[in-house]
């Protein structure tokens, strides 16, 4: 819980928190991003989802292309999941794309293609949490609602010297309340978009996790963490992310026509939902599983050429990938019916597909970034 502490007030009289933040954002914040200057909930929502756990520079490559393919929520709702994942390929955190698609369908089915103005109704959509719902409502409708993503938690915890452990639901609830009390109270249609963007910009550009630039901060004069000289102490969060190491064997089967075998990943498997619904080389945790798959396909006598293993870091996993290339002979019937790898499949009785490598490299298939990066390194040349 937050502990009350006494602090010496700065000698000068300061303008309110919100006014300083808004003035700083208009002077020194980020401007000219393609999702700024609009009150279209579809465009704001799309940017907010893409920006979750992703750098702005990365999103700038994907956002225009996505809008070009799906310029409205109706067109996104009508697309197939494979089309959405294909455009998302390489952006990571693929559950965002699946939730984006489901949310678009829900907006069309339940609200006639119009995003609800109520933040609670927004938060009921797949993939939209409280902070994202508040951001959309503030940017598009001038709603007096605070955001509290990880960057903003850091800004608020430092300015307040908030000692509550943010691994605790009660502490987060308390921080939400205190953040709400700092919101602008007047001219909300103009103030709330600038205030909300200011919080985002301050957390991303100035009040950073390890090297905060307190000299550039508009809130430094009465920042309690700075006055305590304990800026890096905040925010307090004791629970650490539990990581797990996994090793997967990739079977990279290539036929005489220059195609490779891809398998649509299940919605969920024994390894969780890693790369769910994306196309990937058949994956195995044990070599015995890979060998059984070879036998089922009639490829048992063909040699495997093992490639250098490499590491791919995911949110909760450290994934080691060991590719094994299997070249089919010229007279092999690659188009014969292929068995499933034995993993549960969500939408197709046989999720295996022969795909030209150049189609993958051209971005025409929804594949994981790890697979695309491996191919681009020329391992199959």
BELDA-V28298 format. One record per pair of residues at least 4 apart in sequence whose C-alpha atoms are under 8 Angstrom apart, sorted by sequence separation. I is the first residue (numbers start at 1). J is the second residue. D is the distance in whole Angstrom. If there is no record, write none. Layout:
i->I j->J d->D
i->I j->J d->D
//
This chain:
i->15 j->19 d->6
i->16 j->20 d->6
i->17 j->21 d->6
i->18 j->22 d->6
i->19 j->23 d->6
i->20 j->24 d->6
i->21 j->25 d->6
i->22 j->26 d->6
i->23 j->27 d->6
i->24 j->28 d->6
i->25 j->29 d->4
i->32 j->36 d->6
i->40 j->44 d->6
i->41 j->45 d->6
i->42 j->46 d->6
i->43 j->47 d->6
i->44 j->48 d->6
i->45 j->49 d->6
i->46 j->50 d->6
i->47 j->51 d->6
i->48 j->52 d->6
i->50 j->54 d->7
i->51 j->55 d->7
i->54 j->58 d->7
i->55 j->59 d->6
i->56 j->60 d->6
i->57 j->61 d->7
i->58 j->62 d->7
i->59 j->63 d->6
i->60 j->64 d->7
i->61 j->65 d->7
i->62 j->66 d->6
i->63 j->67 d->6
i->64 j->68 d->6
i->65 j->69 d->6
i->66 j->70 d->6
i->67 j->71 d->5
i->71 j->75 d->7
i->72 j->76 d->6
i->73 j->77 d->6
i->74 j->78 d->6
i->75 j->79 d->6
i->79 j->83 d->6
i->80 j->84 d->7
i->81 j->85 d->6
i->82 j->86 d->6
i->83 j->87 d->7
i->84 j->88 d->6
i->85 j->89 d->6
i->88 j->92 d->7
i->93 j->97 d->8
i->94 j->98 d->7
i->95 j->99 d->6
i->96 j->100 d->6
i->97 j->101 d->6
i->98 j->102 d->6
i->99 j->103 d->6
i->100 j->104 d->6
i->101 j->105 d->6
i->102 j->106 d->6
i->103 j->107 d->6
i->104 j->108 d->6
i->105 j->109 d->6
i->106 j->110 d->6
i->107 j->111 d->5
i->108 j->112 d->5
i->109 j->113 d->7
i->111 j->115 d->7
i->117 j->121 d->8
i->118 j->122 d->6
i->119 j->123 d->6
i->120 j->124 d->6
i->121 j->125 d->7
i->124 j->128 d->7
i->128 j->132 d->6
i->129 j->133 d->6
i->130 j->134 d->6
i->131 j->135 d->6
i->132 j->136 d->6
i->133 j->137 d->6
i->134 j->138 d->6
i->135 j->139 d->6
i->136 j->140 d->6
i->137 j->141 d->5
i->138 j->142 d->4
i->139 j->143 d->8
i->148 j->152 d->5
i->149 j->153 d->6
i->150 j->154 d->6
i->151 j->155 d->7
i->152 j->156 d->6
i->153 j->157 d->6
i->154 j->158 d->6
i->155 j->159 d->6
i->156 j->160 d->6
i->157 j->161 d->5
i->158 j->162 d->7
i->164 j->168 d->8
i->167 j->171 d->8
i->168 j->172 d->6
i->169 j->173 d->6
i->170 j->174 d->6
i->171 j->175 d->6
i->172 j->176 d->6
i->173 j->177 d->6
i->174 j->178 d->6
i->175 j->179 d->6
i->176 j->180 d->6
i->177 j->181 d->6
i->178 j->182 d->7
i->179 j->183 d->7
i->184 j->188 d->7
i->187 j->191 d->6
i->188 j->192 d->5
i->189 j->193 d->7
i->190 j->194 d->7
i->191 j->195 d->6
i->192 j->196 d->6
i->193 j->197 d->6
i->194 j->198 d->6
i->195 j->199 d->6
i->196 j->200 d->7
i->197 j->201 d->6
i->198 j->202 d->6
i->199 j->203 d->6
i->200 j->204 d->6
i->201 j->205 d->6
i->202 j->206 d->5
i->203 j->207 d->5
i->204 j->208 d->6
i->207 j->211 d->8
i->208 j->212 d->5
i->213 j->217 d->7
i->219 j->223 d->6
i->222 j->226 d->8
i->223 j->227 d->6
i->224 j->228 d->6
i->225 j->229 d->6
i->226 j->230 d->6
i->230 j->234 d->7
i->254 j->258 d->6
i->255 j->259 d->6
i->268 j->272 d->5
i->269 j->273 d->6
i->285 j->289 d->7
i->286 j->290 d->7
i->287 j->291 d->6
i->288 j->292 d->6
i->289 j->293 d->6
i->290 j->294 d->6
i->291 j->295 d->6
i->292 j->296 d->6
i->293 j->297 d->6
i->294 j->298 d->6
i->295 j->299 d->6
i->313 j->317 d->6
i->314 j->318 d->6
i->328 j->332 d->6
i->345 j->349 d->7
i->355 j->359 d->7
i->356 j->360 d->7
i->357 j->361 d->6
i->358 j->362 d->6
i->359 j->363 d->7
i->360 j->364 d->6
i->367 j->371 d->7
i->368 j->372 d->6
i->369 j->373 d->6
i->370 j->374 d->6
i->371 j->375 d->6
i->372 j->376 d->6
i->373 j->377 d->6
i->374 j->378 d->7
i->375 j->379 d->6
i->15 j->20 d->6
i->24 j->29 d->7
i->25 j->30 d->7
i->31 j->36 d->7
i->32 j->37 d->8
i->38 j->43 d->8
i->39 j->44 d->7
i->51 j->56 d->7
i->54 j->59 d->7
i->66 j->71 d->8
i->67 j->72 d->8
i->70 j->75 d->5
i->71 j->76 d->8
i->79 j->84 d->7
i->106 j->111 d->8
i->107 j->112 d->7
i->108 j->113 d->4
i->111 j->116 d->7
i->116 j->121 d->6
i->117 j->122 d->7
i->123 j->128 d->5
i->124 j->129 d->8
i->128 j->133 d->6
i->136 j->141 d->8
i->137 j->142 d->6
i->138 j->143 d->4
i->147 j->152 d->7
i->148 j->153 d->6
i->157 j->162 d->5
i->166 j->171 d->6
i->167 j->172 d->8
i->186 j->191 d->7
i->201 j->206 d->8
i->202 j->207 d->6
i->203 j->208 d->6
i->207 j->212 d->5
i->208 j->213 d->8
i->215 j->220 d->7
i->222 j->227 d->7
i->225 j->230 d->5
i->226 j->231 d->5
i->254 j->259 d->6
i->255 j->260 d->7
i->268 j->273 d->5
i->284 j->289 d->6
i->294 j->299 d->5
i->295 j->300 d->5
i->313 j->318 d->5
i->314 j->319 d->7
i->345 j->350 d->8
i->355 j->360 d->7
i->359 j->364 d->5
i->360 j->365 d->5
i->367 j->372 d->7
i->374 j->379 d->7
i->375 j->380 d->7
i->38 j->44 d->7
i->70 j->76 d->5
i->88 j->94 d->7
i->107 j->113 d->5
i->108 j->114 d->7
i->116 j->122 d->6
i->122 j->128 d->7
i->123 j->129 d->5
i->137 j->143 d->5
i->138 j->144 d->6
i->156 j->162 d->8
i->157 j->163 d->8
i->165 j->171 d->6
i->166 j->172 d->6
i->206 j->212 d->6
i->207 j->213 d->6
i->214 j->220 d->6
i->220 j->226 d->7
i->225 j->231 d->5
i->254 j->260 d->5
i->267 j->273 d->6
i->268 j->274 d->8
i->284 j->290 d->6
i->294 j->300 d->5
i->312 j->318 d->6
i->313 j->319 d->6
i->328 j->334 d->8
i->345 j->351 d->7
i->359 j->365 d->7
i->107 j->114 d->6
i->115 j->122 d->7
i->123 j->130 d->6
i->138 j->145 d->6
i->164 j->171 d->5
i->165 j->172 d->8
i->184 j->191 d->7
i->206 j->213 d->5
i->207 j->214 d->7
i->253 j->260 d->5
i->254 j->261 d->7
i->266 j->273 d->8
i->283 j->290 d->8
i->311 j->318 d->7
i->312 j->319 d->5
i->360 j->367 d->8
i->35 j->43 d->6
i->36 j->44 d->8
i->51 j->59 d->7
i->76 j->84 d->8
i->107 j->115 d->6
i->137 j->145 d->7
i->164 j->172 d->8
i->184 j->192 d->7
i->206 j->214 d->7
i->225 j->233 d->8
i->252 j->260 d->7
i->253 j->261 d->6
i->268 j->276 d->6
i->311 j->319 d->6
i->312 j->320 d->6
i->35 j->44 d->6
i->50 j->59 d->6
i->85 j->94 d->7
i->88 j->97 d->7
i->123 j->132 d->8
i->134 j->143 d->8
i->225 j->234 d->7
i->252 j->261 d->7
i->267 j->276 d->5
i->291 j->300 d->7
i->311 j->320 d->4
i->312 j->321 d->7
i->120 j->130 d->8
i->123 j->133 d->5
i->135 j->145 d->8
i->206 j->216 d->7
i->207 j->217 d->8
i->265 j->275 d->7
i->266 j->276 d->6
i->267 j->277 d->6
i->310 j->320 d->6
i->311 j->321 d->6
i->340 j->350 d->6
i->119 j->130 d->8
i->122 j->133 d->5
i->134 j->145 d->5
i->135 j->146 d->7
i->184 j->195 d->8
i->206 j->217 d->6
i->265 j->276 d->5
i->266 j->277 d->6
i->309 j->320 d->7
i->310 j->321 d->5
i->339 j->350 d->7
i->340 j->351 d->7
i->361 j->372 d->7
i->35 j->47 d->6
i->47 j->59 d->8
i->85 j->97 d->6
i->134 j->146 d->6
i->135 j->147 d->6
i->183 j->195 d->8
i->214 j->226 d->8
i->265 j->277 d->5
i->309 j->321 d->5
i->310 j->322 d->7
i->338 j->350 d->7
i->340 j->352 d->7
i->360 j->372 d->7
i->50 j->63 d->8
i->84 j->97 d->7
i->85 j->98 d->7
i->120 j->133 d->7
i->134 j->147 d->6
i->162 j->175 d->8
i->264 j->277 d->6
i->265 j->278 d->5
i->309 j->322 d->4
i->339 j->352 d->8
i->84 j->98 d->8
i->119 j->133 d->5
i->264 j->278 d->6
i->265 j->279 d->6
i->308 j->322 d->7
i->309 j->323 d->7
i->338 j->352 d->7
i->361 j->375 d->8
i->119 j->134 d->6
i->131 j->146 d->7
i->132 j->147 d->7
i->202 j->217 d->8
i->264 j->279 d->4
i->265 j->280 d->7
i->307 j->322 d->7
i->308 j->323 d->7
i->361 j->376 d->7
i->47 j->63 d->7
i->131 j->147 d->5
i->263 j->279 d->5
i->264 j->280 d->6
i->306 j->322 d->7
i->307 j->323 d->5
i->46 j->63 d->8
i->81 j->98 d->7
i->84 j->101 d->7
i->130 j->147 d->8
i->131 j->148 d->5
i->262 j->279 d->6
i->263 j->280 d->5
i->306 j->323 d->6
i->307 j->324 d->6
i->119 j->137 d->6
i->131 j->149 d->6
i->157 j->175 d->8
i->262 j->280 d->5
i->263 j->281 d->6
i->306 j->324 d->4
i->307 j->325 d->7
i->106 j->125 d->7
i->118 j->137 d->7
i->156 j->175 d->8
i->262 j->281 d->5
i->263 j->282 d->6
i->305 j->324 d->5
i->306 j->325 d->6
i->335 j->354 d->8
i->81 j->101 d->7
i->117 j->137 d->6
i->261 j->281 d->6
i->262 j->282 d->7
i->304 j->324 d->6
i->305 j->325 d->5
i->66 j->87 d->7
i->261 j->282 d->8
i->304 j->325 d->6
i->305 j->326 d->6
i->65 j->87 d->8
i->103 j->125 d->5
i->153 j->175 d->8
i->210 j->232 d->7
i->304 j->326 d->5
i->103 j->126 d->5
i->156 j->179 d->7
i->209 j->232 d->7
i->303 j->326 d->7
i->304 j->327 d->8
i->77 j->101 d->6
i->102 j->126 d->7
i->103 j->127 d->7
i->117 j->141 d->7
i->302 j->326 d->7
i->62 j->87 d->8
i->76 j->101 d->7
i->77 j->102 d->7
i->302 j->327 d->8
i->34 j->60 d->8
i->62 j->88 d->8
i->100 j->126 d->7
i->302 j->328 d->8
i->77 j->104 d->5
i->78 j->105 d->8
i->99 j->126 d->5
i->100 j->127 d->7
i->76 j->104 d->6
i->77 j->105 d->5
i->99 j->127 d->5
i->148 j->176 d->7
i->62 j->91 d->8
i->76 j->105 d->8
i->252 j->281 d->6
i->34 j->64 d->8
i->42 j->72 d->7
i->74 j->104 d->7
i->146 j->176 d->8
i->251 j->281 d->6
i->252 j->282 d->7
i->42 j->73 d->6
i->73 j->104 d->6
i->74 j->105 d->8
i->77 j->108 d->7
i->96 j->127 d->6
i->148 j->179 d->8
i->250 j->281 d->6
i->251 j->282 d->6
i->59 j->91 d->8
i->250 j->282 d->6
i->251 j->283 d->7
i->58 j->91 d->8
i->146 j->179 d->6
i->250 j->283 d->5
i->73 j->107 d->8
i->74 j->108 d->6
i->146 j->180 d->6
i->249 j->283 d->6
i->250 j->284 d->7
i->73 j->108 d->7
i->145 j->180 d->7
i->248 j->283 d->6
i->249 j->284 d->5
i->248 j->284 d->6
i->249 j->285 d->6
i->54 j->91 d->8
i->146 j->183 d->7
i->248 j->285 d->5
i->249 j->286 d->7
i->145 j->183 d->7
i->247 j->285 d->6
i->248 j->286 d->8
i->249 j->287 d->7
i->74 j->113 d->6
i->144 j->183 d->7
i->251 j->290 d->7
i->73 j->113 d->7
i->144 j->184 d->7
i->144 j->185 d->8
i->249 j->290 d->8
i->297 j->338 d->6
i->297 j->339 d->7
i->296 j->339 d->7
i->144 j->188 d->7
i->155 j->199 d->8
i->143 j->188 d->7
i->50 j->96 d->8
i->142 j->188 d->5
i->143 j->189 d->8
i->49 j->96 d->7
i->142 j->189 d->4
i->152 j->199 d->6
i->155 j->202 d->8
i->141 j->189 d->7
i->142 j->190 d->7
i->144 j->192 d->7
i->152 j->200 d->7
i->155 j->203 d->6
i->293 j->341 d->6
i->142 j->191 d->8
i->143 j->192 d->7
i->147 j->196 d->7
i->151 j->200 d->7
i->154 j->203 d->7
i->142 j->192 d->5
i->146 j->196 d->7
i->49 j->100 d->8
i->142 j->193 d->7
i->152 j->203 d->6
i->151 j->203 d->5
i->155 j->207 d->6
i->139 j->192 d->7
i->140 j->193 d->8
i->151 j->204 d->7
i->154 j->207 d->8
i->46 j->100 d->8
i->138 j->192 d->6
i->139 j->193 d->5
i->138 j->193 d->6
i->154 j->209 d->8
i->139 j->196 d->7
i->151 j->208 d->8
i->138 j->196 d->7
i->312 j->370 d->7
i->282 j->341 d->7
i->159 j->219 d->7
i->135 j->196 d->7
i->159 j->220 d->8
i->161 j->223 d->8
i->159 j->222 d->7
i->160 j->223 d->7
i->161 j->224 d->5
i->159 j->223 d->4
i->160 j->224 d->6
i->161 j->225 d->5
i->158 j->223 d->7
i->159 j->224 d->5
i->160 j->225 d->7
i->158 j->224 d->7
i->159 j->225 d->6
i->158 j->225 d->5
i->159 j->226 d->8
i->158 j->226 d->8
i->166 j->235 d->7
i->165 j->235 d->8
i->166 j->236 d->6
i->167 j->237 d->5
i->163 j->234 d->8
i->165 j->236 d->5
i->166 j->237 d->5
i->167 j->238 d->6
i->246 j->317 d->7
i->248 j->319 d->7
i->250 j->321 d->7
i->252 j->323 d->7
i->254 j->325 d->7
i->256 j->327 d->8
i->162 j->234 d->7
i->163 j->235 d->7
i->164 j->236 d->7
i->165 j->237 d->5
i->166 j->238 d->8
i->167 j->239 d->6
i->244 j->316 d->6
i->245 j->317 d->6
i->246 j->318 d->6
i->247 j->319 d->6
i->248 j->320 d->6
i->249 j->321 d->6
i->250 j->322 d->6
i->251 j->323 d->6
i->252 j->324 d->6
i->253 j->325 d->6
i->254 j->326 d->6
i->255 j->327 d->6
i->256 j->328 d->6
i->42 j->115 d->8
i->158 j->231 d->6
i->161 j->234 d->7
i->162 j->235 d->7
i->163 j->236 d->6
i->165 j->238 d->7
i->243 j->316 d->5
i->244 j->317 d->5
i->245 j->318 d->5
i->246 j->319 d->5
i->247 j->320 d->5
i->248 j->321 d->5
i->249 j->322 d->5
i->250 j->323 d->4
i->251 j->324 d->5
i->252 j->325 d->5
i->253 j->326 d->5
i->254 j->327 d->5
i->255 j->328 d->5
i->256 j->329 d->7
i->41 j->115 d->7
i->162 j->236 d->8
i->242 j->316 d->7
i->243 j->317 d->5
i->244 j->318 d->6
i->245 j->319 d->6
i->246 j->320 d->6
i->247 j->321 d->6
i->248 j->322 d->6
i->249 j->323 d->6
i->250 j->324 d->6
i->251 j->325 d->6
i->252 j->326 d->6
i->253 j->327 d->6
i->254 j->328 d->6
i->255 j->329 d->7
i->256 j->330 d->5
i->269 j->343 d->7
i->241 j->316 d->7
i->243 j->318 d->7
i->245 j->320 d->8
i->247 j->322 d->8
i->249 j->324 d->7
i->251 j->326 d->7
i->253 j->328 d->7
i->255 j->330 d->7
i->269 j->344 d->7
i->158 j->234 d->5
i->268 j->344 d->8
i->157 j->234 d->6
i->158 j->235 d->7
i->255 j->332 d->8
i->266 j->343 d->7
i->49 j->127 d->8
i->157 j->235 d->5
i->266 j->344 d->6
i->267 j->345 d->7
i->49 j->128 d->8
i->255 j->334 d->7
i->266 j->345 d->5
i->267 j->346 d->6
i->154 j->234 d->7
i->265 j->345 d->7
i->266 j->346 d->6
i->154 j->235 d->5
i->264 j->345 d->8
i->153 j->235 d->7
i->49 j->132 d->8
i->48 j->132 d->7
i->279 j->365 d->7
i->45 j->132 d->8
i->48 j->135 d->8
i->264 j->351 d->5
i->279 j->366 d->6
i->280 j->367 d->6
i->48 j->136 d->8
i->263 j->351 d->5
i->264 j->352 d->7
i->278 j->366 d->6
i->279 j->367 d->5
i->280 j->368 d->7
i->263 j->352 d->4
i->278 j->367 d->5
i->279 j->368 d->7
i->262 j->352 d->6
i->263 j->353 d->6
i->278 j->368 d->7
i->281 j->371 d->8
i->45 j->136 d->6
i->261 j->352 d->7
i->262 j->353 d->5
i->280 j->371 d->7
i->44 j->136 d->6
i->261 j->353 d->6
i->262 j->354 d->6
i->261 j->354 d->5
i->262 j->355 d->7
i->275 j->368 d->7
i->260 j->354 d->6
i->261 j->355 d->6
i->41 j->136 d->7
i->44 j->139 d->8
i->259 j->354 d->6
i->260 j->355 d->5
i->44 j->140 d->8
i->259 j->355 d->5
i->260 j->356 d->6
i->259 j->356 d->4
i->260 j->357 d->6
i->258 j->356 d->6
i->259 j->357 d->6
i->41 j->140 d->6
i->257 j->356 d->8
i->258 j->357 d->7
i->39 j->139 d->6
i->40 j->140 d->6
i->39 j->140 d->4
i->38 j->140 d->8
i->39 j->141 d->7
i->3 j->162 d->8
i->2 j->162 d->6
i->3 j->163 d->6
i->2 j->163 d->5
i->3 j->164 d->8
i->1 j->163 d->7
i->2 j->164 d->5
i->1 j->164 d->5
i->1 j->165 d->7
i->18 j->182 d->6
i->17 j->182 d->7
i->18 j->183 d->6
i->19 j->184 d->7
i->18 j->184 d->6
i->26 j->194 d->7
i->29 j->197 d->8
i->1 j->170 d->7
i->2 j->171 d->7
i->22 j->191 d->7
i->25 j->194 d->7
i->29 j->198 d->7
i->1 j->171 d->6
i->25 j->195 d->8
i->30 j->201 d->7
i->2 j->174 d->8
i->22 j->194 d->6
i->25 j->197 d->7
i->29 j->201 d->6
i->1 j->174 d->8
i->22 j->195 d->5
i->25 j->198 d->5
i->29 j->202 d->8
i->21 j->195 d->6
i->24 j->198 d->7
i->22 j->198 d->6
i->25 j->201 d->7
i->18 j->195 d->7
i->21 j->198 d->6
i->21 j->199 d->7
i->94 j->275 d->7
i->95 j->276 d->8
i->94 j->276 d->7
i->85 j->278 d->7
i->24 j->218 d->6
i->82 j->277 d->8
i->82 j->278 d->8
i->21 j->218 d->6
i->20 j->218 d->6
i->21 j->219 d->7
i->20 j->219 d->7
i->17 j->219 d->7
i->10 j->221 d->7
i->10 j->222 d->6
i->9 j->222 d->7
i->7 j->224 d->7
i->89 j->363 d->8
i->87 j->363 d->8
i->92 j->368 d->8
i->86 j->363 d->7
i->89 j->366 d->5
i->90 j->367 d->8
i->92 j->369 d->7
i->86 j->364 d->7
i->88 j->366 d->7
i->89 j->367 d->6
i->90 j->368 d->6
i->91 j->369 d->8
i->86 j->365 d->5
i->87 j->366 d->7
i->89 j->368 d->6
i->90 j->369 d->4
i->86 j->366 d->4
i->89 j->369 d->7
i->85 j->366 d->5
i->86 j->367 d->7
i->83 j->366 d->8
i->82 j->366 d->7
//
